[in-house]
Amino acid sequence: MKRKLDIAVISDVHLGTYGCHAKELLLYLDSISPDTLILNGDFIDIWQFRRRYFPKEHMAVIQCILRMSANGTKVYYITGNHDDALRRYSDFSSGNVHLRDHLILRLKEQTYWIFHGDIFDLSVKISPLVAKLGGKGYDYLILLNRFINWLRAGLGMGKMSFTKKIKEQVKKAVKFISDFEETAINLAASNDYDFVICGHIHQPQIRQVERKGKTITYLNSGDWIENLTALEYQHGKWSLYEYSASHYPHARMTEDSLPSLEINLPEGMFIA
C-alpha cells in the first residue's frame, strides 16, 4: 500500500554518477503517492554525464517519475547547478511536468520559497570549471568510499562516510554550510516568506528560527548520495524521511532483480 502524501521533495539525486543510490530511490518513489513531487535541483547530473555510464536503474527512476505524473502527480523539476543547462528552458510545462528555476507556493496562508541553493555558492558562480572538477572528485571519492565499506563489511565492521568526516573536520566546510543556511533564512525573512526549502549542500535539516520578529522555517531535503533523505508534507506538517532497508523487507536488491523491474510502467514505456 502506497503512503499518501500532499508533497514530497527530493534533491541532489545526481543520476548518471557512481554515487547515486538509484535502486534505493526507486523503492522509495514506488512506496509513495504524492499529489506534488518537487525535484529540487541536481536531479540529473549533466556536468558529469557519460554515455558509457547511465545504468538501467537510473533510467528507471526517470520512467517512474513520468509514470507518477501520468497518474496525476504534479511534478516540478527545479534546476540546480549540475543541471543548469536546463535553465534555458525554464517555465516549460508539459502535462503534469513543470520545469522551473524556483517555486513560490502558498499553503495554509503561508508562503514557501523553494529553490536549489547554488545561487549562494561563489565557487559555482565565480569558477564553474573548478566546481565541475570538484564534482568529479567527489563522485570518485564516493566510489572509493563504497569499496572501502564493502571491505569493512567483510571484516564485520560498520560503514563510514569519508565526505561526512571531511565536512566535520574541515572548518571552512562547516562555515560554508552555516553561512549557506543563514543566508537562505535571512533572505526569506527579508522577502516575508514563512518557509525556505533548499538542497545543494546535502545536509538534511528542518529547523525554525526567529528573524525580524518573524518565525522562519528552514528545510533542506538532503540528497540521494550520502544521506538518502526526502522532505514529506502531510496533514499540515513537514517531516524528514530517511531511507532504511528495513522499510522494504521484501525488496530484492540484486543486479539481476532491480526494483525498477517490479514497477508497473505505462504502456509504451520501457527500461533501456
C-alpha positions as CSV (number, residue, x, y, z in Angstrom):
1,M,0.0,0.0,0.0
2,K,1.5,3.3,-1.0
3,R,1.7,6.1,1.5
4,K,-0.4,9.1,0.5
5,L,1.4,12.5,0.7
6,D,0.5,16.0,-0.2
7,I,4.1,16.9,-1.2
8,A,7.4,15.1,-1.4
9,V,10.7,16.9,-2.0
10,I,13.9,15.2,-3.2
11,S,17.1,16.9,-4.3
12,D,20.7,16.1,-5.3
13,V,19.9,12.7,-6.8
14,H,22.8,13.1,-9.3
15,L,21.5,10.5,-11.8
16,G,24.4,9.4,-14.1
17,T,27.1,9.4,-11.4
18,Y,28.6,6.5,-9.5
19,G,27.4,7.9,-6.1
20,C,23.7,7.9,-7.0
21,H,21.6,5.4,-5.0
22,A,19.0,4.9,-7.7
23,K,17.8,1.5,-6.5
24,E,17.0,2.8,-3.1
25,L,15.3,5.9,-4.6
26,L,13.2,3.6,-6.8
27,L,12.0,1.7,-3.7
28,Y,11.1,5.0,-2.0
29,L,9.3,6.5,-5.0
30,D,7.3,3.3,-5.6
31,S,6.2,3.4,-1.9
32,I,4.6,6.9,-2.0
33,S,1.7,8.6,-3.8
34,P,2.2,12.4,-3.6
35,D,-0.1,15.0,-5.0
36,T,3.0,17.0,-5.8
37,L,6.6,15.9,-6.3
38,I,9.3,18.5,-6.2
39,L,12.8,17.6,-7.7
40,N,14.8,20.4,-6.1
41,G,17.9,20.5,-8.3
42,D,20.8,18.3,-9.4
43,F,18.4,15.5,-10.3
44,I,20.3,14.6,-13.5
45,D,24.0,15.3,-13.3
46,I,24.6,16.9,-16.7
47,W,28.0,18.1,-15.6
48,Q,29.3,14.5,-15.3
49,F,27.1,12.8,-17.8
50,R,28.9,9.9,-19.6
51,R,27.4,8.0,-22.5
52,R,29.0,4.8,-21.2
53,Y,27.6,5.2,-17.7
54,F,23.8,5.5,-17.3
55,P,22.6,2.3,-15.7
56,K,19.1,0.9,-16.3
57,E,18.1,1.7,-12.7
58,H,18.9,5.4,-13.3
59,M,16.7,5.4,-16.4
60,A,14.0,3.6,-14.4
61,V,13.9,6.5,-11.9
62,I,13.1,8.9,-14.7
63,Q,10.4,6.5,-16.0
64,C,9.0,6.0,-12.6
65,I,8.5,9.8,-12.2
66,L,7.0,10.0,-15.6
67,R,4.6,7.3,-14.6
68,M,3.7,9.2,-11.4
69,S,3.0,12.4,-13.5
70,A,0.8,10.4,-15.9
71,N,-1.2,9.1,-12.9
72,G,-1.9,12.6,-11.7
73,T,1.1,13.7,-9.6
74,K,2.2,17.3,-10.3
75,V,6.0,17.2,-10.9
76,Y,8.1,20.3,-10.5
77,Y,11.7,20.0,-11.8
78,I,13.7,22.8,-10.3
79,T,17.1,23.4,-11.9
80,G,20.4,23.2,-9.9
81,N,24.0,23.8,-10.8
82,H,24.6,20.3,-12.1
83,D,21.7,20.5,-14.4
84,D,22.0,24.2,-15.1
85,A,21.9,23.5,-18.9
86,L,18.1,23.1,-18.5
87,R,17.7,26.7,-17.3
88,R,17.4,28.0,-20.9
89,Y,14.1,26.1,-20.9
90,S,12.7,27.4,-17.6
91,D,9.0,27.9,-17.4
92,F,8.4,25.0,-19.8
93,S,5.5,22.8,-18.9
94,S,4.2,19.6,-20.5
95,G,1.2,17.9,-18.9
96,N,1.9,17.5,-15.2
97,V,5.7,18.2,-15.5
98,H,6.9,21.7,-15.0
99,L,10.5,23.0,-15.3
100,R,11.3,26.0,-13.1
101,D,14.3,27.8,-11.6
102,H,12.4,28.4,-8.4
103,L,8.9,27.9,-7.0
104,I,6.7,30.0,-4.7
105,L,3.9,28.1,-3.0
106,R,1.1,29.1,-0.7
107,L,0.0,26.6,1.9
108,K,-2.4,27.3,4.7
109,E,-1.9,31.1,4.3
110,Q,1.9,30.7,4.5
111,T,4.4,31.4,1.7
112,Y,7.1,28.9,0.6
113,W,10.3,29.8,-1.3
114,I,11.7,26.7,-3.0
115,F,14.9,26.7,-4.9
116,H,18.1,24.6,-5.2
117,G,20.5,26.9,-3.4
118,D,23.5,27.2,-5.8
119,I,22.9,30.9,-6.1
120,F,24.7,31.2,-2.7
121,D,27.7,29.2,-3.8
122,L,30.5,31.5,-5.0
123,S,32.6,28.6,-6.3
124,V,29.8,27.8,-8.8
125,K,29.4,31.5,-9.8
126,I,33.0,32.6,-10.0
127,S,34.8,29.4,-11.1
128,P,32.4,26.9,-12.7
129,L,35.3,24.9,-14.1
130,V,36.8,24.3,-10.6
131,A,33.3,23.5,-9.3
132,K,32.9,20.8,-12.1
133,L,36.3,19.3,-11.3
134,G,35.4,19.2,-7.7
135,G,32.2,17.4,-8.6
136,K,34.1,14.7,-10.4
137,G,36.5,14.3,-7.4
138,Y,33.5,14.0,-5.1
139,D,32.0,11.2,-7.3
140,Y,35.2,9.2,-7.3
141,L,35.6,9.7,-3.5
142,I,32.1,8.2,-3.1
143,L,33.0,5.3,-5.3
144,L,36.2,4.7,-3.2
145,N,34.1,5.0,-0.1
146,R,31.7,2.3,-1.3
147,F,34.7,-0.1,-2.0
148,I,36.1,0.6,1.5
149,N,32.7,-0.1,3.1
150,W,32.5,-3.3,1.2
151,L,35.8,-4.4,2.7
152,R,34.8,-3.2,6.2
153,A,31.5,-5.2,5.9
154,G,33.5,-8.3,5.1
155,L,35.5,-7.7,8.3
156,G,32.4,-7.2,10.3
157,M,33.0,-3.5,10.7
158,G,30.4,-0.7,10.4
159,K,30.2,1.7,7.5
160,M,31.9,5.1,7.4
161,S,31.5,8.2,5.3
162,F,34.6,9.9,4.0
163,T,32.7,13.0,2.9
164,K,30.9,13.5,6.2
165,K,34.2,13.2,8.1
166,I,35.8,15.7,5.8
167,K,32.9,18.1,6.3
168,E,33.1,17.7,10.1
169,Q,36.8,18.2,10.3
170,V,37.3,21.0,7.7
171,K,36.4,24.3,9.4
172,K,35.8,26.0,6.0
173,A,33.2,23.4,5.0
174,V,31.4,23.7,8.3
175,K,31.4,27.5,8.0
176,F,30.1,27.3,4.4
177,I,27.2,25.2,5.5
178,S,26.4,27.5,8.3
179,D,26.7,30.6,6.1
180,F,24.5,29.0,3.4
181,E,21.7,28.3,5.9
182,E,21.9,31.7,7.5
183,T,21.8,33.5,4.1
184,A,18.8,31.5,3.0
185,I,17.0,32.3,6.2
186,N,17.8,36.0,6.2
187,L,16.7,36.4,2.6
188,A,13.5,34.5,3.3
189,A,12.8,36.9,6.2
190,S,13.6,40.0,4.0
191,N,11.1,38.8,1.4
192,D,8.4,38.0,4.0
193,Y,8.5,34.2,3.3
194,D,7.5,31.8,6.0
195,F,9.4,28.8,4.8
196,V,12.5,28.3,2.7
197,I,13.3,24.9,1.1
198,C,16.7,24.2,-0.4
199,G,19.0,21.4,-1.5
200,H,22.6,21.8,-2.8
201,I,24.6,21.3,0.4
202,H,23.5,17.6,1.0
203,Q,22.6,18.4,4.7
204,P,19.1,17.3,5.6
205,Q,17.5,19.7,8.1
206,I,14.3,21.1,9.5
207,R,14.6,24.0,12.0
208,Q,12.8,27.2,13.0
209,V,14.5,30.5,13.8
210,E,13.3,34.0,14.6
211,R,14.3,36.8,12.3
212,K,13.0,40.3,12.5
213,G,10.1,39.3,14.7
214,K,9.1,36.5,12.3
215,T,9.4,32.8,12.5
216,I,11.2,31.3,9.5
217,T,11.3,27.5,8.9
218,Y,14.4,26.3,7.0
219,L,14.2,22.9,5.4
220,N,16.8,21.1,3.4
221,S,15.9,17.8,1.6
222,G,19.4,16.4,1.8
223,D,20.5,14.1,-1.0
224,W,20.5,10.6,-2.5
225,I,24.2,10.2,-2.5
226,E,25.1,10.0,1.2
227,N,22.0,10.7,3.4
228,L,19.2,9.2,1.2
229,T,16.6,11.6,2.6
230,A,13.4,13.4,1.4
231,L,11.0,16.0,2.8
232,E,7.4,15.0,3.2
233,Y,4.3,17.2,3.8
234,Q,1.1,15.6,5.0
235,H,-1.7,16.7,7.4
236,G,-0.3,20.2,7.5
237,K,3.1,19.1,8.9
238,W,6.6,18.6,7.4
239,S,8.8,15.6,8.3
240,L,12.2,14.4,7.2
241,Y,12.3,10.9,5.7
242,E,15.5,8.8,5.9
243,Y,15.8,5.7,3.8
244,S,16.4,2.4,5.6
245,A,16.5,-1.0,4.0
246,S,14.3,-2.2,6.9
247,H,11.4,-0.2,5.4
248,Y,11.4,-2.6,2.4
249,P,12.0,-6.1,3.9
250,H,10.7,-7.9,0.8
251,A,12.7,-5.9,-1.7
252,R,15.3,-7.8,-3.8
253,M,18.4,-5.6,-4.2
254,T,20.5,-7.7,-6.6
255,E,21.7,-6.7,-10.0
256,D,19.6,-9.4,-11.6
257,S,16.4,-8.3,-9.8
258,L,16.3,-4.5,-9.7
259,P,13.3,-2.8,-8.0
260,S,12.8,-1.0,-11.3
261,L,11.7,-4.2,-12.9
262,E,8.9,-4.6,-10.4
263,I,7.4,-1.2,-11.3
264,N,4.3,-1.3,-13.5
265,L,5.2,1.2,-16.2
266,P,2.6,2.7,-18.5
267,E,2.1,1.0,-21.9
268,G,4.8,2.2,-24.3
269,M,7.5,2.8,-21.7
270,F,10.4,0.5,-21.3
271,I,13.7,0.2,-19.4
272,A,16.6,0.9,-21.7
